[in-house]
Amino acid sequence: MAINVESFVPLERFKNTAGRIMRELRAQGKALGSERIYTAGEKAYCNSLRALQEGIRIPPSLQKGLRALIDELNIPDHNLGF
């Protein structure tokens, strides 16, 4: 769902308020063992960047299943890259 915030408040005011709230949240004490405080969407964004740089690990059991599926469907000359 998308909401047009300008129906309620001018856009610059909304951005300033949201930015202030995010800064206040990040300034709070972190949980024991946590390196930082994440706000909405940040963890997913960081994970996406890491996946683009490092790739996504495919567990050996899934690799085996995919190879078996290729054989079962008789897909010739297909290299999954693992």
Secondary structure per residue as TSV (DSSP state, phi and psi in degrees):
chain	resnum	aa	ss	phi	psi
A	1	M	-	360.0	141.0
A	2	A	-	-117.7	141.9
A	3	I	-	-124.0	131.3
A	4	N	-	-84.0	99.6
A	5	V	G	-62.9	-24.6
A	6	E	G	-67.7	-10.6
A	7	S	G	-72.6	-17.7
A	8	F	T	-115.6	-35.3
A	9	V	S	-154.8	149.4
A	10	P	-	-58.0	144.5
A	11	L	H	-57.2	-45.2
A	12	E	H	-61.9	-38.6
A	13	R	H	-64.8	-42.6
A	14	F	H	-60.8	-47.2
A	15	K	H	-60.4	-43.3
A	16	N	H	-63.6	-44.0
A	17	T	H	-65.2	-46.7
A	18	A	H	-62.4	-42.0
A	19	G	H	-62.2	-41.5
A	20	R	H	-64.1	-42.9
A	21	I	H	-62.0	-43.8
A	22	M	H	-63.3	-42.4
A	23	R	H	-63.8	-40.5
A	24	E	H	-64.5	-41.4
A	25	L	H	-62.0	-45.8
A	26	R	H	-67.7	-23.0
A	27	A	T	-81.6	-9.1
A	28	Q	S	-72.2	163.6
A	29	G	-	-64.8	138.2
A	30	K	-	-83.2	155.2
A	31	A	-	-67.1	149.9
A	32	L	T	-54.3	126.0
A	33	G	T	87.3	-2.6
A	34	S	-	-91.4	141.0
A	35	E	S	-87.5	-22.8
A	36	R	-	-162.8	171.1
A	37	I	-	-105.2	125.6
A	38	Y	-	-96.8	140.9
A	39	T	-	-106.0	174.5
A	40	A	T	-47.2	122.4
A	41	G	T	86.9	-14.5
A	42	E	H	-67.4	-41.2
A	43	K	H	-65.0	-43.8
A	44	A	H	-63.2	-39.7
A	45	Y	H	-63.9	-46.0
A	46	C	H	-61.6	-41.9
A	47	N	H	-63.7	-38.2
A	48	S	H	-63.6	-43.6
A	49	L	H	-62.4	-42.9
A	50	R	H	-63.9	-41.5
A	51	A	H	-64.0	-37.8
A	52	L	H	-65.6	-37.1
A	53	Q	H	-80.2	-43.0
A	54	E	H	-103.6	-15.2
A	55	G	-	86.0	179.5
A	56	I	-	-115.7	127.3
A	57	R	-	-71.7	128.3
A	58	I	-	-107.8	115.5
A	59	P	-	-58.5	148.1
A	60	P	H	-53.7	-36.9
A	61	S	H	-64.1	-37.7
A	62	L	H	-71.6	-38.4
A	63	Q	H	-58.0	-45.3
A	64	K	H	-61.5	-43.7
A	65	G	H	-63.4	-40.1
A	66	L	H	-67.0	-40.6
A	67	R	H	-62.4	-41.1
A	68	A	H	-63.7	-38.5
A	69	L	H	-65.5	-39.7
A	70	I	H	-60.9	-43.8
A	71	D	H	-65.3	-45.0
A	72	E	H	-61.6	-38.6
A	73	L	T	-88.2	-0.4
A	74	N	T	54.5	54.3
A	75	I	-	-94.8	106.6
A	76	P	T	-76.6	150.7
A	77	D	T	51.9	44.4
A	78	H	-	-112.6	122.0
A	79	N	-	-109.1	119.2
A	80	L	-	-80.5	-10.9
A	81	G	-	85.8	12.4
A	82	F	-	-140.4	360.0
